[in-house]
Amino acid sequence: MSAMFFVAEISKVTVTQQNHVFKVSGQLFFASTESFINDFKKVSVENTAITIDFSDSPVWDDSAIGAILKVEQMLQQQGNSVTFTGMNDKGQLLLTQLTGKTVSH
């Protein structure tokens, strides 16, 4: 039971927008991917260069990478280009292994 409460506590992710930079805060892993995706469903930006900054959000597993790719696809369907920045080493490694993409620091 304690493990479930712990996961619920650390699975809070927030996305804040400043111009065309979206800053992600909180642990991004299997338990937080749904709220991460839902935050981006509210975004209404078209034909813009968007940066998603993970400096305050460790990326822990392949579920997180899947959610990141889904968000990227949603934004690209609105005509946006998407760049990721600030991803932790584990997240960068997973992203590269699963997609061949790299992330700027």
Backbone as JSON, one array per atom type, in Angstrom:
{
  "sequence": "MSAMFFVAEISKVTVTQQNHVFKVSGQLFFASTESFINDFKKVSVENTAITIDFSDSPVWDDSAIGAILKVEQMLQQQGNSVTFTGMNDKGQLLLTQLTGKTVSH",
  "N": [[0.82, -1.18, 0.0], [1.95, 1.23, 0.74], [3.75, 1.63, -1.34], [2.03, 2.22, -3.46], [0.96, 4.68, -2.63], [3.28, 6.18, -2.65], [3.98, 6.15, -5.4], [1.75, 7.49, -6.41], [2.17, 9.98, -5.27], [4.62, 10.89, -6.4], [4.0, 11.02, -9.05], [3.08, 13.34, -10.14], [2.95, 15.61, -12.67], [3.65, 18.66, -14.22], [3.04, 21.04, -16.77], [4.23, 24.01, -17.97], [3.8, 26.98, -19.87], [5.76, 29.29, -21.6], [5.77, 31.65, -23.84], [6.83, 30.02, -26.62], [7.99, 27.91, -25.38], [7.79, 25.02, -23.53], [7.8, 24.02, -20.31], [8.52, 21.22, -18.47], [7.74, 19.79, -15.38], [8.44, 17.59, -12.73], [8.45, 14.0, -12.12], [8.78, 11.98, -14.9], [7.32, 9.15, -15.9], [5.91, 5.82, -16.18], [3.57, 6.14, -14.58], [2.89, 8.79, -14.75], [2.47, 9.59, -17.32], [-0.03, 9.94, -18.58], [-1.16, 12.33, -17.53], [0.78, 14.09, -18.45], [0.5, 13.93, -21.27], [-2.17, 14.81, -21.46], [-1.91, 17.49, -20.62], [-0.73, 18.62, -22.87], [-2.71, 18.28, -24.74], [-4.32, 20.43, -24.45], [-3.0, 22.48, -25.62], [-2.83, 25.08, -27.94], [-1.3, 25.86, -30.42], [-0.02, 26.75, -33.51], [1.95, 26.07, -36.43], [4.58, 26.75, -35.5], [7.83, 26.96, -34.0], [8.5, 24.88, -31.46], [9.73, 24.33, -28.19], [10.34, 21.78, -25.9], [11.11, 21.59, -22.64], [12.9, 19.64, -20.5], [14.36, 20.04, -18.2], [13.63, 20.14, -15.5], [12.47, 17.7, -15.12], [12.95, 14.5, -14.73], [13.29, 11.8, -16.99], [12.22, 8.56, -17.03], [11.52, 5.99, -18.09], [10.54, 3.7, -20.8], [7.85, 4.11, -21.25], [7.53, 6.8, -20.71], [9.03, 7.86, -22.8], [7.44, 7.02, -24.93], [5.17, 8.59, -24.42], [6.24, 11.14, -24.78], [6.87, 11.03, -27.5], [4.3, 10.77, -28.52], [3.19, 13.24, -27.81], [4.88, 14.88, -29.31], [4.1, 14.11, -31.9], [1.4, 14.94, -31.88], [1.73, 17.72, -31.72], [3.17, 18.2, -34.06], [1.26, 17.57, -35.94], [-0.22, 19.84, -35.9], [1.26, 21.48, -37.37], [3.6, 22.31, -36.2], [7.12, 22.53, -35.39], [9.18, 20.53, -33.33], [11.38, 20.61, -30.6], [13.43, 19.01, -28.25], [14.8, 19.64, -25.05], [17.19, 19.66, -22.33], [16.93, 17.08, -21.26], [17.42, 14.37, -19.01], [20.25, 12.08, -18.6], [19.48, 9.33, -18.68], [16.95, 9.46, -19.93], [17.72, 10.58, -22.39], [19.32, 8.51, -23.4], [17.42, 6.41, -23.62], [15.64, 7.59, -25.48], [17.3, 7.84, -27.71], [17.99, 5.15, -28.16], [15.47, 4.06, -28.76], [14.52, 5.59, -30.88], [16.54, 6.81, -32.34], [16.88, 9.51, -32.23], [18.4, 12.53, -30.99], [19.01, 14.73, -28.17], [19.21, 18.15, -27.36], [21.23, 19.9, -24.96]],
  "CA": [[0.0, 0.0, 0.0], [2.86, 2.37, 0.78], [4.3, 1.83, -2.69], [1.01, 2.88, -4.27], [0.9, 6.07, -2.22], [4.51, 6.8, -3.12], [3.85, 6.35, -6.85], [0.76, 8.56, -6.61], [2.77, 11.25, -4.85], [5.67, 11.36, -7.31], [3.55, 10.98, -10.44], [2.49, 14.62, -10.52], [3.72, 16.32, -13.69], [3.02, 19.89, -14.69], [3.63, 21.66, -17.95], [3.96, 25.44, -18.04], [4.16, 27.54, -21.16], [6.22, 30.67, -21.69], [5.88, 31.82, -25.29], [6.79, 28.74, -27.32], [8.76, 26.94, -24.59], [6.97, 24.3, -22.57], [8.67, 23.49, -19.27], [7.92, 20.08, -17.79], [8.23, 19.62, -14.01], [7.98, 16.35, -12.1], [9.0, 12.74, -12.59], [8.03, 11.46, -16.05], [7.44, 7.69, -15.97], [4.65, 5.17, -16.55], [2.42, 6.59, -13.81], [2.6, 10.21, -14.97], [2.4, 9.89, -18.75], [-1.36, 10.38, -18.98], [-1.33, 13.76, -17.23], [1.7, 14.79, -19.35], [-0.17, 14.0, -22.58], [-3.37, 15.65, -21.32], [-1.5, 18.9, -20.58], [-0.46, 19.07, -24.23], [-3.96, 18.28, -25.52], [-4.89, 21.76, -24.28], [-2.15, 23.45, -26.32], [-3.37, 25.55, -29.21], [-0.24, 26.59, -31.11], [0.12, 26.21, -34.86], [3.0, 26.56, -37.32], [5.54, 27.4, -34.63], [8.93, 26.15, -33.46], [8.22, 24.65, -30.04], [10.74, 23.64, -27.4], [9.87, 21.15, -24.66], [12.26, 21.61, -21.74], [12.81, 18.61, -19.46], [15.38, 20.31, -17.18], [13.08, 19.85, -14.17], [11.66, 16.51, -15.23], [13.66, 13.29, -15.12], [12.58, 10.85, -17.83], [12.69, 7.32, -16.41], [11.26, 4.69, -18.73], [10.08, 3.73, -22.18], [6.5, 4.69, -21.27], [7.73, 8.25, -20.79], [9.46, 8.15, -24.18], [6.24, 6.87, -25.74], [4.33, 9.77, -24.2], [6.94, 12.26, -25.41], [6.69, 10.88, -28.94], [2.89, 11.05, -28.81], [3.04, 14.7, -27.74], [5.57, 15.42, -30.49], [3.24, 13.85, -33.05], [0.23, 15.82, -31.77], [2.16, 19.08, -32.04], [3.55, 18.24, -35.47], [0.02, 17.55, -36.73], [-0.69, 21.22, -35.92], [2.21, 22.22, -38.19], [4.72, 22.78, -35.37], [8.35, 21.75, -35.26], [9.37, 20.29, -31.9], [12.74, 20.34, -30.14], [13.52, 18.64, -26.84], [16.02, 20.11, -24.41], [17.31, 19.45, -20.9], [16.57, 15.73, -20.83], [18.45, 13.68, -18.24], [21.02, 11.08, -19.36], [18.68, 8.11, -18.9], [15.96, 9.78, -20.93], [18.41, 10.74, -23.67], [19.72, 7.19, -23.85], [16.21, 5.7, -24.06], [15.14, 8.22, -26.7], [18.22, 7.47, -28.8], [17.85, 3.69, -28.42], [14.16, 3.74, -29.32], [14.17, 6.37, -32.07], [17.71, 7.35, -33.05], [16.91, 10.97, -32.04], [19.22, 13.06, -29.91], [18.43, 15.86, -27.48], [20.18, 19.2, -27.0], [21.27, 20.2, -23.52]],
  "C": [[0.87, 1.25, 0.0], [3.44, 2.68, -0.59], [3.3, 2.56, -3.58], [0.89, 4.35, -3.91], [2.13, 6.83, -2.7], [4.43, 7.11, -4.61], [2.87, 7.48, -7.13], [1.36, 9.92, -6.28], [3.79, 11.77, -5.86], [5.22, 11.41, -8.77], [2.87, 12.28, -10.88], [3.44, 15.35, -11.47], [2.95, 17.56, -14.09], [3.78, 20.41, -15.9], [3.22, 23.13, -17.95], [4.49, 25.98, -19.36], [4.62, 28.98, -21.01], [6.59, 30.9, -23.14], [5.78, 30.46, -25.95], [7.69, 27.69, -26.66], [7.82, 26.35, -23.55], [7.89, 23.62, -21.57], [7.92, 22.41, -18.5], [8.56, 19.96, -16.41], [7.61, 18.36, -13.42], [8.57, 15.13, -12.77], [8.16, 12.21, -13.75], [8.34, 9.97, -16.19], [6.03, 7.13, -16.16], [3.43, 5.74, -15.83], [2.04, 8.05, -14.08], [2.4, 10.57, -16.44], [1.03, 10.43, -19.17], [-1.56, 11.87, -18.71], [-0.4, 14.61, -18.11], [1.04, 14.98, -20.72], [-1.38, 14.92, -22.5], [-3.03, 17.13, -21.25], [-1.27, 19.44, -21.99], [-1.7, 19.02, -25.12], [-4.63, 19.65, -25.47], [-4.15, 22.83, -25.08], [-2.76, 23.79, -27.67], [-2.34, 26.46, -29.87], [-0.06, 25.93, -32.47], [1.27, 26.87, -35.59], [4.09, 27.34, -36.57], [6.66, 26.42, -34.28], [8.74, 26.07, -31.95], [9.4, 23.92, -29.41], [10.07, 23.06, -26.17], [11.1, 20.94, -23.79], [12.03, 20.63, -20.58], [13.83, 18.83, -18.33], [14.92, 19.97, -15.77], [12.23, 18.59, -14.16], [12.49, 15.31, -15.67], [12.76, 12.35, -15.92], [13.11, 9.46, -17.48], [12.5, 6.05, -17.22], [10.73, 4.83, -20.14], [8.64, 4.22, -22.3], [6.57, 6.21, -21.39], [8.15, 8.64, -22.2], [8.26, 8.02, -25.12], [5.32, 8.08, -25.62], [4.93, 11.01, -24.87], [6.74, 12.21, -26.93], [5.24, 11.16, -29.36], [2.63, 12.55, -28.81], [3.7, 15.36, -28.96], [4.69, 15.26, -31.73], [2.01, 14.76, -33.05], [0.59, 17.24, -32.19], [2.54, 19.22, -33.51], [2.31, 18.23, -36.37], [-0.61, 18.94, -36.8], [0.29, 22.11, -36.69], [3.41, 22.76, -37.42], [5.96, 21.92, -35.56], [8.64, 21.66, -33.76], [10.82, 19.94, -31.62], [12.67, 20.01, -28.66], [14.84, 19.17, -26.29], [16.0, 19.74, -22.93], [16.99, 18.06, -20.39], [17.74, 15.09, -20.07], [19.11, 12.57, -19.08], [20.22, 9.82, -19.67], [17.64, 8.33, -19.98], [16.57, 9.92, -22.32], [18.79, 9.38, -24.25], [18.52, 6.4, -24.37], [15.68, 6.27, -25.38], [16.0, 7.82, -27.9], [18.07, 6.01, -29.15], [16.55, 3.38, -29.13], [13.88, 4.44, -30.65], [15.35, 6.82, -32.91], [17.83, 8.86, -32.9], [17.86, 11.33, -30.91], [18.57, 14.32, -29.35], [19.53, 16.87, -27.19], [20.12, 19.44, -25.51], [20.85, 21.59, -23.29]]
}
